[in-house]
């Protein structure tokens, strides 16, 4: 309805909330931005980045994560390697994807969207002899994460970068 609430926003954030206002500001700065499309992309990015980290294949995910996140991931991967540990993980799926919060910084045009993910995967950690030291083969575990993605709105680069992880 012309002049009514933007359903692309209100489907994902409470009308009038700070998150909804931030999303509206993002759309004002970049009219082609769609919240629903962002959520779809974030879901794909979650699987791609999470599994790249689990496998220790950081080179393939580096373009999509900030230097700070990369450093943390690299330290964890390096510590695993020093201990001779190998992660075997399989992504099952995402049970929930929702916007946790959003901020828009008008002066810089920078947008931040914190996403809540509840994913399911199987994961075991093996030592250098192949013995399982963590996890149980074939057992699906639930992973809950809050990840924050950032990008400058209104520029040609459409990629969002993972700038923070947490739970």
Buried (B, 14 or more C-beta within 10 A) or exposed (E): EEEEEEEBBBEBBEEEBEBBBBBBBBBEBBEEBBBEEBBEBBBEBBBBBBBBBBBBEBEEBBEBBBEEBBEBBBEEBEEBEEEEBBBBBEBBEBEEBEBBBBBBBEEEBBBBBBBBBBBBBBBBBBEEEEEEEEBEEEEEEEBEBBBBBBBBBBEEEEEBBBBBBEE
